[in-house]
Amino acid sequence: MLNTSNNNTRKMIVIHGGHFSSLGGFYEEASNVLMKDTDWKVGTLDGFDDILYGGFGVIEGKEEIEIIWKESEKSKEDFGFNATLNSMKTKSDRENPSTQNSFNRN
């Protein structure tokens, strides 16, 4: 949801945590909200970071934005320590196969 009808000058972007429960679902929600009307979709956390810098999608250049994350507590539970660890491990393994055992939890 994109709301520019408020009186402040920031563009408000709303991510709904209730729309997803997996990282893939988050990427889909972020794509729907931030990249609508484009062919490019969010597929990694690095890609999400790139979008937040603006210049494509709904964030135009260096404009001020406000991101509202509804049901963020649900997302916090869905993406707690273990999900973060798994994401970091996958990224590390992909970029440097020699680190495959670096993120094993004791």
N, C-alpha and C positions, 0 to 999 in steps of 0.2 A: 504494500500500500504506500502510495506516495501522496503526501499532503502538503500543498504549497499555499493553502488558504489561510494559514495563521498570520498574525500580524507581525511576527518577527521575520527577519530577513533570511533565516536559515531554512534550508530545505529539510523537511522531516521525512525520514525513511523508517518504516515500521517492519520489523522482522517478527513473525509469529512463531514462537517456540512450540506451540501446539500443532503446527503444520508438519513437524518432522521429529524423528527420534534417532536418526542415524546421521553420520557425516555426509553420506550421499544425499539424504533428504535435506540437510542444511544447504548443500551446494545447490540443490534444485530451488529451494526457497530463496536463497540469495540471488540466483539467476533470475527468477521470476520478478523479484523486487528491484534489483539493481541493474539488470541487463535487458529489461523488457524492450521489445522492438529492435533487438539486435540478434545476430546469428551466433554470437559468442556466448558461451556459458561458463560459469564458475566450475572448476573441477579440482582445485587444490586450495589449501589455505594460502599459499603464495599468490595464487590468482585472485583470491578474495582481497588480500592485502593490496595488490596492484589496483583493483577496482576502487578501493577507498582513496587512492591518490587522485582519482578523478581524471576527466578528459575523455571518457567514453561511458556508455550506459547512461544512467540518469544523473550521475554526478558530473557536472560540466566544469572542467578546469579546477580552479582553486576555490570554488565557492564554499561557504560554510554549510555544513550539514549537521543534522542531529539524528542519531540512530536510536530508536526506541525498540527495545527487545522485549516484547510481550511474552509472558510465561517463561522468563529467563531462569527461574528456579528449576523448572522442568529440564531445560537445556543443561543447566549446571549438573543435574543428576545424570542426564543422558551422556554428557561429555565430561565426566569426572576424570580423575587421575589415570585410570586404566585406559580410557579412550584416547586421552592425550598421549600417553606412553606408546600405545599401538600406532598412532598416527606418526609420531616422531620416528619410531622404529621403521615403519614402512618407507618413509621419506629417506631416512638414512641408508637403508638397505638398497634402495633404488639408486641413490647417488653414489654410494660407496659400498660395494658388496663386502669389503673387508671388515665392516663394522657390524655385521649381522648378529654378533653375540654381545654387543655393547649395551643393549637395553634389556637384557634378561633381568628379571626381578627375582630376588632371593626369597 
